C-alpha cells in the first residue's frame, strides 16, 4: 500500500533520483540499504516502524549524498542533479518530524500498555 506520509513522498523522490547519482539506471534504494534494516517489521509497534522507516530514509539520503560526492570528482551535468538535491533537501526537512512522531507513538503505547517499549 502506498503511503501519503511526507516521509514516504520524500523517499519516492530519492528513489527516482538514485539511478542518476549511481550511474546505473537500474539502481533502486533497496540496492543501497542493508537487508538487516528491514527485518522483523511485523512484530514492531507503529512508533518503531516509523522510526525504522525514518532511519531508512536517513540512510538512503546519506548514501545518495555520498554518491553525489563521489561523482563530484568527475565531470557531470549539475542540472541533472537538481531534482536529486531537492529530494535530499525534502528528506532532511521531513526526517525530524518523522522521528518526533515516532517518539509520540511510543509514548502513547507506553501509556496505553503501561510498559516501556
Secondary structure, DSSP 8 states (H G I E B T S, - for coil): -----HHHHHHHHHHHHHHHHHS-TT--HHHHS-GGGGTTGGGS-HHHHHHHHHHHHHHHHHHHHHHHHHHTTS---GGGGHHHHHHHHHHHHHHHHHHHHHHHHHHHHHHHHSS--
